[in-house]
Amino acid sequence: MALLNDLINLNLTDSTEKIIAEYIWIGGSGMDLRSKARTLPKPESDPKKLPKWNYDGSSTGQAPGEDSEVILYPQAIFKDPFRGGNNILVICDAYTPAGEPIPTNKRHAAAKIFSHPEVEKEVPWYGIEQEYTLLQKDVNWPLGWPKGGFPGPQGPYYCGIGADKAFGRDVVDAHYKACLYAGLILAALNGEVMPGQWEFQVGPSVGISAGDEIWAARYILERITEIAGIVVSFDPKPIPGDWNGAGAHTNYSTKSMREEGGYEIIKKAIEKLGLKHKEHIAAYGEGNERRLTGHHETANINTFKWGVANRGASIRVGRDTEKEGKGYFEDRRPASNMDPYVVTSMIAETTLL
């Protein structure tokens, strides 16, 4: 095994200028991540200079067998924390050979919204709080829970420490450092209310980059849990009953909201979001009705309400924002399995266009 580890950790820069690029894309379910590696002749930092590639879409539920070729367009580059050196992770989106985005390519439409002049001039910032649950591999049950049984009730686990309260911290901390190494704007992490559940925060990120960074962070998390022999779940309500669900609270501000008088802009934006509540809920993640019950720090899925410092609201405004008369707000409705391209662009479209 020592030899295997030595080979895995070989530094290519000692012997060649060539690098390994791991091309990453979203599969047919809209939530499954896929990737494959290729050799490039030299280091590269501009995704536009990377070659396009293809894959068998019939094996990912994205194309029929008789016309299975799907083309990957490189869109964002991050350092590869697994291979190190000059090797890279490449976030891609997917197109037909004719250049049309395939139906599961949500990035293409989001990029159009973010490149609209009215959106660009407002420089939309996003901070996304990605919650997830770590599961024991063979039993589909949260990490640290007795098999087939339950831990003590919620209370001591949120931001808790100790072997009886925090389960999987080594995985979580490895993920934190790997994301920072990769160049992601990872702002924070904490243990969540349900034991075995954690949260990392990405941002502030501008426009389309928020979606790229969440997908890259999810990819890195999946790879680390693969190494650790555990499973990560983005199900919005992995355990029924008196246990918190998992969300992806999305913090948002525009240039106008961050400047003097911004609080009035924030209130108008929230009013616009309320008018399109049903459309947003429909796009905010599958199974969200199991989470948005009006309990466990959520508003009921059929109700739209906002408030200052209210974690039972659809939209929460922070005390600092109210006090300073400018800042940001938090959309608490998105589920943990939401597509960040869809959610971020939809918020921008509703509030700015």
N, C-alpha and C positions, 0 to 999 in steps of 0.2 A: 504493500500500500504506500510505503514511503516513496518508492519509485514513481508510482502513479501520481501522487501529489506533486512530486518534483516536475513531472512532465506537464501537468495541468498549469503549474505556476511558472513555466518557462517564459522568460522575457524575450519576445521576438526582436526587440530593438537591438539586441546584441548581435544579431546575425543577418537581419534583413530589413529593408524599408517597407516591405509588404505589411498590410494590416488585415485583420479580420473584421468584417462588418456584419452585425446581426440585424437582418431586416425583420421588422416587427409589424404585424397587421392584425386587424380585428376580423375574426371568423364569422361564420354564418349566423350564429345565435345573437350576434351583436354584443356579446359579453366575453366570448372565448378569444383569448389571445393566441396567435400563432407566430412562429419565427423560424428563420433558417439563416445560415451563415454563408458568406462568400468572401473570397480573397480579393483585395484591391491592391493595386501596384504601389500606392504610397498613402500617407496620411491625408485626410480631407476633412475640412470643417464646414464646407458649404453644401447643403443637401442638393442644390440645383446642379452641382457638378458630379453627383453620384449617378451611376448607371441605373436605369430602370431595370426591373427584373420581373419574372413571372412565376406563377404557381398553379397548381391543379385545383381549380375552384370546385370541381365535382367532389373533391375529398373534404371540402370545408363547408358544403351546403351553399355554395355561392355561384355555381354554374352547372349546366347539364354536362353529362359525360361526353356527348358528341361535339361539344364546343366548350371545352373546359378551361381554356387559358385565360387567366386574369393577370393584369399587369400592375405591378407595384410601382408607385411614384414616391420616391424619398421626399419627406417633408421636414423632418427635424432630426438633428444629430445630438447624441449625448455620449459622454465617455462610458466605456464598458467597465463596470466595477468587478465583473467576474473574470475577464481576461486581462484587465489592466493594460499598461503600456499605451500605445496609440490606437488601440482597438476601440470600436465604436458600436453603439446601439443606434439604429435608424428607424424612426417612426415613419411608417408609410401609409398611404391610402390606396384604394384599389379601383381599377378601371377596366373596361372592356378593351380589346385590341383596337377598337375604333376611337378610343379616347373618352368614352362616356363613363361617368361614375357609376359603379354598380349599386344596387339598392341599399346595401348595408354600409356604403361609404357616406357617413354623416358629416365628415370633415369638409367635403367639397362645398356643401350648402352653407355650412357655418363660415367658411372662409369668405364666401360672397358677402355675407352680412357684415363681417368684420372689416371688409375692404370698402364698404359703403362710406362715402365722404362724411355723412352725418354721424356715423359711428366712429370713424377714425379720429375726427376732430375732438371727440369726447374722451378718448383714451380710456376705455373701460378696464377697470381693474377687477380681478377676481381672486378670492381666497376660498379654496374649497376644503371642507373638513370631511375627509374620507374615512368613514367607519367601516370596520370589517370584523369578522369573527374567525378565530383560529379553531380548527376542528381536529379531533383525533382521526387518523387516516382511515382506519378500517371500520369504524363504528358510526361515523357521521355525527359525532357528539362533541360539544365544546371542550377545548383543551382545559384540563384541570378539574373537569366535572367527573364525579364517580360514574363508571359505565352503567347506563340504565337508571342512574339516580340523579339527584339534584344537590347543588351546594346550598349553603345558607342563603337567606333572602338578600336582595340587593340593598346596598348601603355602604358596606366597607370596601367595595371594589373600585369605585371611581377614583382614579389617581392614587390607588392604594399601593402599598408596598408590603412585601413579605410573601413567603412561599405559599401561604394559604389564601392569598388575595390576588396576586399578580401572576398570570400564567402565560408563558411565552415571551418574556421580556428579552431573552437573548435574540430571538428572531426579530423582534420589533426594533431593537437597538441596531442590529446588523443592517436592517432595512434603512433606518434613518441615515447611518453613515454611508451606505452604498448610494443612496439618492443624492446626498451632498457631494460625494465623489463624482457622480455622473454629471453634476452641474444643474440639478433640479433645484428650484426654489422651495425647499422643504422648510417650513417655518416652525413647526412644533409637532409634538406627539404626546399622547396621554392614554392611560388605561381608561376604559369606558365603564358605564354603570353596570352592565351585565358582565359577569366574570368570563374571561376568555375573549372579550371584545376589546378592540383598540381603535385608536384614531390617529391618522397623520394629517397634517395641514399643508397644502400647497399654495404658495402665493406670497405677496400679491404678484399675479401674472397678468400680462396685458393681452386682451383679445384671444386669438386662436391658440396662443401658447399655453393657456390654462388647460385646454383639452389635451394638447400634446404632453404636457407634464403629468397630468393625472394618469394617462394611459401608460406612460413610461414608468411612473411610480408603481402602478399596478403590476406591470410586467416584472419589475425588479422584485416585488413582494412575492409574486407567484414563483419566481426562480429560487428565492431564498427558502420559501416553505417547501419546495421540491427537494432541496438539499437537506432540510431538517426532517423530512419525512412526515410532515403534517399538511393539512389542507386549509386554504383560505377560502372563506365564503363571503360573498357580497350580497347574500339574501337579506332583504330588508326586515324580515322577522324570522330568524332562524329557529327560534324556540317559541312555541305558542304559550300563552298564559301571561303571568305577571312578571315578564321580563322585557327590558327595553329592546326596541328594534334597532336597526342600523340605517343611518341616513348619510347624506352627502350635503350637509348645509352649505349653501353657496353665498358667500359674502360678495357684495357688489357695490361699486361706486363709479361715478363718471367724474370728469374734470369739473363740471358745474357743481356736482354734489360736494366735491372736496374744497370748493372755494366759498368765500363769504356768501351767505344767503342760501347755501346748499340744502339746508333742512327743508325749505319749501319745495325745492326740486325733488328731494327724496319723497316727500308726501305725494306729490303729483305722480311720480313713478310708481309708487305703491298702489295708488288709485287705478292706474292703467293695468297693473298686474291683477288686481281684483276683478276687473272687467273680463279678463281672459283666464280666469281661474281654472275652468274645466279643460281648456286647451292645454294649459301648462301641466295640470295633473296627468292628463293622458300621455304626456311625453316625459314624465319625470321618473320613470322606472317601473318595471313589472313587479306585481305583488305588493305595491305600495299601500293598497287598501288594508292589508293585514297590519301595517305599521301605523298609518294615520287614523287612529281611532278616537282621538281626543284624550287619550291617557298616555302615560310614559313620555311626557314632555313633547306632545304633538297636538296639533289642531285636528279636528275631524276632517276627513278627506272632502266632505261635501260643504264645508264651511270655510270662508275666507275671512280672516281677521288679522289685524296687526296691532302691535303694542310696543311700548318701551320696556326693555328688559323682561319681556314675557316669553318664556320658553314654551308656553302652550299656544302660541300664535303661529299663523302661517308665515308672517314676516315679523322679525324682531329688529327693533332699532335699539342700539346701545345707549346707555346713559351718557357716555361721553359725547356721542353725536348730538343728542338732544341738548346737552349743556353748551356745547361749542357752536351749535347752529349749523354744523356741516359735518361731513363724514361719509358713512356707508350704512347699508342695511344688510340683513341676513335673510335669505329665502330658506326657510326650514323644511320646505316640502320635498325636495328631491330625495329619492331613495338611494341607498348605497350602491345599487346596481345601475344607476342612471348613466347615460352617455354624456360625458362632459361637453362634447361638441354641441349636442342638441340643447342642453340646459343653458350653457353660457350664451350661445347665439340667440336663443329664444328670449332670454331676459333682455339682451341688447335690442332685439327687434321690437319687443313689446314696449320698452321704455323710451326708445330713441326714434323708431321709425313708424 
